[in-house]
């Protein structure tokens, strides 16, 4: 009821200092408290000056970007395994990656787990900015959503940011050519996912063939989440009234 109070109660309506104070707590909570245990551990072992210098060095090395992106990978596959089973060990290797990954490779690896979710969250943040009524201040909106915007940017651009020679023009041209070739090839028996978008899509949906009824139902509900939000929550009562009238008419006839 907090946002409702900020919108409805005259005593605190459009109270900018209160809005900023309420919004800044999320910025401090997510940004500082998550790093505090690491700072305390390094500080107790090697001194707090060393802990502060290492913390600053981690920010310069874009460690938050890397670990936020890694968290998205774990979340996606943990969720898929809980719904559909099929847990298995995925070897990652421990060597330094110094080769350039093509755009099609990054898309195949991170499309369902990061890119789609990042775009969906970005759309929701834009809708929240357009239709929100409680927080009119731009500063308050930024403080509330800065962590989510950071996750959106990380999930969408981290693979290209850490990709060696990712912004070299000739590499971009080669990646575009390879992408067009991959997206236009038809799949089929014996065509690997690396050669065809159709084969890759079939592989991405392969886990549904071995899933149970519960997992399939939950997957359908998750896939229809925007449809359910738009028509289920906004127009759900109207549809119930329509079905009720049709039922009464059918019974009467």
N, C-alpha and C positions, 0 to 999 in steps of 0.2 A: 503493500500500500504506500510505499515511500514516493514513487513517481506520481501516483495518483494525488497524493497530498501536495506535491510540488506544483501540480497543474490546477488543482481545485481550490485549495485553502488560500484565502486572501492574505493571511498573515505571512505566508512564506512563498507566495506566487512570484515568479520571476526574481527570486532572491539569488543574485549572481554569486556572491561570496559563499553561500550555502551550497550551491550547485557545484562550484569548483572544489570546495572542501570534500564533498561526498565523492566527486569524481576522482580526485587525486589519490584517494586511498587505494583504488585498484592499481594505479600506476606504481605506488610504493610497495604494495603487497606483492604483486607479480614480479616486479623488477628487482627489489632489494632482498626480500625474505628468501627467495629461491637461491640467491648467491651467498647469503649470510653463513650457512653451515660450512661452505667451502672456505670462506674467508677465515672463519674461526679455526678450522682444522689446520690450515697452512700457518695461521698466525701463532697457534700454540706450538707447532712443530719448528717453525723457522723464523718466527718474528712477524709482527704485523706490518712492518714496512715492506718486507718481502711479499707478504700476502697481497698488499695493495698494489705493488708493482706488477705482480703476476696477474692480478685481476685486470689491470689496465692493458697488459700485454695480450690477454685473451680477447679483450674487446677489439684490439687492433688487428688480431688474427681472424676476426669474424667467427669466433667459437660459438657465440649464441646462434648465429645463422645455421651453422653446421648441425648443432645438437637439436635445434628446433625442427630442422628437416628430418633428422634421424628419428625424432619422436613420432613424426607423421608416418614413417615406414613401420615402426613397431605397432602403432595404433591400428593401422590398416590391416596388417596380417594377424595381429592378435584377435581383432574383431572377426575377421573371416574364419579363423580357426575355431573360435567359440561358436559361430553360427553353423559352419559346415564341416568342421573336422579337417583332417588331412595335415596335421602338424608334421613337419619334417625339418631336418637340419639343412640349412642353406650355407654352404661354405662361402666365405667372403674373401679369404686371403689376407695377408698382413703386409704386403709389399707396398711401395710407393707407386701411386698411379701417375704416370708422366705422359700418357698418350692421350690424344684428343678423342673424346667420345662424340659420335655423330648425333645430330639432333633426333633422328629416328630412334636411335638406341635409348636416349634419355626419355623420349616419349613412351616407348614400350615399357620401360622400367617404372616410370613415375606417373603415368597418366591417371590411372584409376585411384592410386593411393594419395596423390598430392595435387596434380593440376586441376582435376575436376572439383575436388573439395575446396581448393583455394579460390577458384572462380565463383563457386556457389557462396562461399563465405563473403567474398567481396561484394557480390550482388546484395546479400542481406545487409551488409554494413551501409551500402548506399541507400537501400530502402529505409533503414533505420534513421539515417540522416534526413531523408526527405519527409518521412511521416511522423517522426518523434515530436512530441509536444512538451515534454518535461524540461529538456535541456536545450535552451535556445542559444546558449553561448557556444561559439566555435571552440574556445579553449576547453570548456567542459566536455564537449564531444570528443576532442582529441585525447584528453586525459582518460576518458572512459574506454575508448576503442584503440588506443595506440598499440596495446599488446596484440590485439586481434589483427590490426593492419600489418604489424610486424610479421605475424605468422602467415598472413596472406602473401606478402612479398617474399618471404622465405620459401614457402611451398611452391611458388610460381617460378622463382628465378635462381634459387640456390644451385641447381645442377649446372646452369650455364655460367654462374659466377665462379664456381670452383673448377670448371672445365678448362684444361690447358689449351691455350690458343683459341679460346671460345669466341673472342671478338676479332680475330683475324679475318680480313675480308675474303680471302681465297677459301678459307675453311667454311665461312658462311655460305659461299656460293656452292661449294661441294656438298655441304649438308642439305641445302635446298634441293639440289639435283637428286641426291640420294633419297630424300623424303618424298619427292614427287614419284620417283620410281617405285618406292615401297607402297605408297598409298594407292597407286593405280594398278598394281598387280593383283590378279585374282587368285584366291586360294584354291585349295583342293587337296586331294590325297597326295601325300609326299612333299607338299610345299611347306617349308618351315616358317615359323612366325617372323624370322628375320627377313624373309623375302616377300611377304604379303601381309597387308593390313587385315584381310579377311581371316587368314590363318591365325594371326595374333589375337583377333577378337574371339575366335572360337576357343583358343587356349585360355583366354581370360574368363570365359564362361564355363570352362570345363568342370570347375568345382561344383557347379550346381547339379550336375548329373549324378553325383554321389552324395548329395545332401539329403537330409530328412525333410519331412513335411514342415516341421517347425521352422527350420532354417530357410526354406523356400518362402514360406509365408512372411517371415520377418524381412527377407530380402525384397519381396514385392512391396511391403509397406514402406521400407526405407527408400525404394526407388520412386515411390509415389508421394514422397513427403511434401513436395511443393504443391502438388495437386490436392492433397488432403488438407493442407493449410488453407489454400485459397477457397476451395469449394466445401470442404468439410466443416471448417470453423466459421467462415464468413457467411456461407449460404446454407449451412447444415440445418438450421432451424426452419428456413424456408422450404427446403426439400422435405423435411419431416411433416410440415403442414400440408404440402401438396400430396404426399403419399397418404396422409391421414384422410384427406378429402376424397381421394380416389378410392380408398378402402371403404369409407362410409358409403360412397355412391355404389360401389360394387355390392356391398352387403344389402343396401336398400333395393337394388335392382333384382 
